[in-house]
Amino acid sequence: MGNFDNLKAQLEQQEWPNVYLFKFIVPNDNQRLAQVSALFDANSEVVFHESQTGKYVSVSAKEVMLSAQTIIDVYERAAQIPGIISL
């Protein structure tokens, strides 16, 4: 997916493996939250915060990533989740 080219170029400036912080906003729906959780492994630090109205949940996840490409892979899988916003 071409829309991640700039991000990949920025990430390739860093040394890997490294800890990366992912941030997403997702509609407050159990299925979608489960899909977002499935993007990360058991060793990841995943935090959920419900919006004031309860319609959305912000998801922050810290995970040790091995390369810029592994981060792009997560964003590409996340893009398949309906209604998700990547920050």
Secondary structure in CASP SS format (residue, H / E / C, confidence):
PFRMAT SS
TARGET T0000
AUTHOR 0000-0000-0000
METHOD secondary structure of the structure
MODEL  1
M C 1.00
G H 1.00
N H 1.00
F H 1.00
D H 1.00
N H 1.00
L H 1.00
K H 1.00
A H 1.00
Q H 1.00
L H 1.00
E C 1.00
Q C 1.00
Q C 1.00
E C 1.00
W C 1.00
P C 1.00
N E 1.00
V E 1.00
Y E 1.00
L E 1.00
F E 1.00
K E 1.00
F E 1.00
I E 1.00
V E 1.00
P E 1.00
N C 1.00
D C 1.00
N H 1.00
Q H 1.00
R H 1.00
L H 1.00
A H 1.00
Q H 1.00
V H 1.00
S H 1.00
A C 1.00
L C 1.00
F C 1.00
D C 1.00
A C 1.00
N C 1.00
S C 1.00
E E 1.00
V E 1.00
V E 1.00
F E 1.00
H E 1.00
E E 1.00
S C 1.00
Q C 1.00
T C 1.00
G C 1.00
K C 1.00
Y E 1.00
V E 1.00
S E 1.00
V E 1.00
S E 1.00
A E 1.00
K E 1.00
E E 1.00
V E 1.00
M E 1.00
L C 1.00
S C 1.00
A H 1.00
Q H 1.00
T H 1.00
I H 1.00
I H 1.00
D H 1.00
V H 1.00
Y H 1.00
E H 1.00
R H 1.00
A H 1.00
A C 1.00
Q C 1.00
I C 1.00
P C 1.00
G C 1.00
I C 1.00
I E 1.00
S E 1.00
L C 1.00
END
